[in-house]
């Protein structure tokens, strides 16, 4: 008996499922890169704001970790494999790796840019999601945009006098 995989018939065309999955793979790559950057900064932050930033970064990377699973599972629900290697994430991510250990204020600036970049990656996917009438993906994107925009605002607030 041959092992045949079942086709997917959820009301979204194969072409649109593929486009959405590709966009979600890019979002997963940015999200993972942001997660890793935030965790790195949590480990390495120092200075007068240590306690505040250490705890804030922990809350942010913890939330991000859970989001990774949500994004990957949506890719799988659409019928495509989720990327899961550093190599794949590096190819897809718009966020670049930070070399060395920046000072606390520079960490905040890098995180603002990374939060905003991740929001832009999510927002780019809305047109195809709307055409495909894909409410579950739209819900994931809306939740991620809310978190990334709010987190960027909170981080930017730390840089104001």
C-alpha positions as CSV (number, residue, x, y, z in Angstrom):
1,X,0.0,0.0,0.0
2,X,1.4,3.4,-1.0
3,X,1.5,6.2,1.5
4,X,-0.4,9.0,-0.1
5,X,-0.6,12.3,1.6
6,X,-4.1,13.9,1.8
7,X,-4.6,17.1,-0.2
8,X,-5.5,20.3,1.6
9,X,-9.0,21.7,0.8
10,X,-9.5,24.6,3.2
11,X,-10.9,27.1,0.7
12,X,-7.5,28.7,-0.1
13,X,-5.9,27.9,-3.5
14,X,-2.6,26.1,-3.6
15,X,-1.0,29.2,-5.1
16,X,-2.2,31.5,-2.3
17,X,-1.3,29.0,0.4
18,X,2.2,28.9,-1.0
19,X,2.5,32.7,-1.1
20,X,1.2,33.0,2.4
21,X,3.5,30.2,3.7
22,X,6.5,32.0,2.0
23,X,5.6,35.2,3.7
24,X,5.1,33.5,7.1
25,X,8.5,31.8,6.6
26,X,10.1,35.2,6.3
27,X,8.2,36.4,9.4
28,X,9.4,33.4,11.2
29,X,13.0,34.2,10.2
30,X,12.7,37.8,11.4
31,X,10.9,36.7,14.6
32,X,13.6,34.1,15.4
33,X,16.4,36.6,14.7
34,X,14.6,39.2,17.0
35,X,14.2,36.5,19.7
36,X,17.9,35.6,19.5
37,X,19.0,39.3,19.6
38,X,16.7,40.0,22.6
39,X,17.9,37.0,24.5
40,X,21.5,37.9,23.8
41,X,21.0,41.4,25.1
42,X,19.2,40.0,28.2
43,X,22.3,38.0,29.0
44,X,24.8,40.8,28.3
45,X,23.2,44.0,29.3
46,X,25.0,46.1,32.0
47,X,25.0,49.6,33.4
48,X,22.6,51.7,35.5
49,X,19.5,50.4,33.8
50,X,20.6,46.7,34.2
51,X,17.7,45.5,36.3
52,X,15.0,47.3,34.2
53,X,16.4,46.1,30.9
54,X,17.3,42.6,32.0
55,X,13.7,42.0,33.1
56,X,12.2,43.8,30.1
57,X,14.3,41.8,27.7
58,X,13.3,38.6,29.4
59,X,9.6,39.4,29.1
60,X,10.1,40.3,25.4
61,X,12.1,37.1,24.4
62,X,9.7,34.9,26.4
63,X,6.7,36.3,24.5
64,X,8.7,36.0,21.2
65,X,9.5,32.4,21.9
66,X,5.8,31.5,22.1
67,X,5.1,33.4,18.9
68,X,7.6,31.4,17.0
69,X,5.5,28.3,17.5
70,X,2.3,30.0,16.5
71,X,3.9,31.2,13.2
72,X,5.5,27.8,12.5
73,X,2.2,26.0,13.2
74,X,0.3,28.3,10.8
75,X,2.8,27.5,8.1
76,X,2.3,23.8,8.7
77,X,-1.5,24.2,8.7
78,X,-1.2,25.7,5.2
79,X,0.7,22.5,4.1
80,X,4.3,23.7,4.0
81,X,7.4,22.9,6.1
82,X,8.5,25.6,8.5
83,X,12.1,26.6,8.3
84,X,14.1,25.7,11.4
85,X,17.8,26.2,10.8
86,X,20.1,29.2,11.3
87,X,21.1,29.0,7.7
88,X,17.5,29.3,6.5
89,X,16.7,32.1,8.9
90,X,19.8,34.1,7.9
91,X,18.8,33.8,4.2
92,X,15.3,35.0,4.9
93,X,15.6,37.5,7.7
94,X,15.7,41.3,7.1
95,X,17.3,41.8,10.5
96,X,21.1,41.5,10.5
97,X,23.1,40.0,13.3
98,X,24.7,42.4,15.7
99,X,28.5,41.9,16.2
100,X,30.0,42.2,19.6
101,X,28.2,43.4,22.7
102,X,26.8,47.0,22.3
103,X,26.2,49.3,25.3
104,X,22.7,49.3,26.8
105,X,21.4,52.3,24.9
106,X,22.6,50.8,21.6
107,X,20.9,47.5,22.5
108,X,17.6,49.4,22.8
109,X,18.2,51.1,19.4
110,X,18.9,47.8,17.8
111,X,15.8,46.3,19.3
112,X,13.6,49.2,18.2
113,X,14.8,48.7,14.6
114,X,14.4,44.9,14.8
115,X,10.8,45.2,16.2
116,X,9.9,47.6,13.5
117,X,11.5,45.4,10.8
118,X,9.5,42.4,12.0
119,X,6.3,44.5,12.0
120,X,7.0,45.5,8.3
121,X,7.6,41.9,7.4
122,X,4.2,40.9,8.9
123,X,2.4,43.9,7.3
124,X,3.7,43.0,3.8
125,X,1.8,39.8,3.9
126,X,-1.7,41.3,4.4
127,X,-2.5,41.9,0.7
128,X,-2.2,38.2,-0.2
129,X,-3.9,37.2,3.0
130,X,-6.8,39.5,2.2
131,X,-7.2,38.1,-1.4
132,X,-7.1,34.6,-0.1
133,X,-9.7,35.4,2.6
134,X,-7.4,33.8,5.2
135,X,-8.7,35.0,8.5
136,X,-6.5,32.7,10.7
137,X,-3.3,34.1,9.2
138,X,-4.7,37.6,9.4
139,X,-5.4,37.0,13.1
140,X,-1.8,35.9,13.6
141,X,-0.4,38.9,11.7
142,X,-2.7,41.4,13.6
143,X,-1.5,40.0,17.0
144,X,2.1,40.1,15.9
145,X,1.8,43.7,14.6
146,X,0.2,44.8,17.9
147,X,3.0,43.3,20.0
148,X,5.9,44.5,17.8
149,X,4.5,48.1,17.5
150,X,3.8,48.3,21.2
151,X,7.2,46.9,22.1
152,X,9.0,49.3,19.7
153,X,7.1,52.2,21.3
154,X,8.1,51.0,24.9
155,X,11.7,50.7,23.8
156,X,11.7,54.1,22.1
157,X,10.3,55.6,25.3
158,X,13.5,54.5,27.2
159,X,15.5,56.6,24.8
160,X,13.6,59.9,25.5
161,X,14.6,62.5,28.1
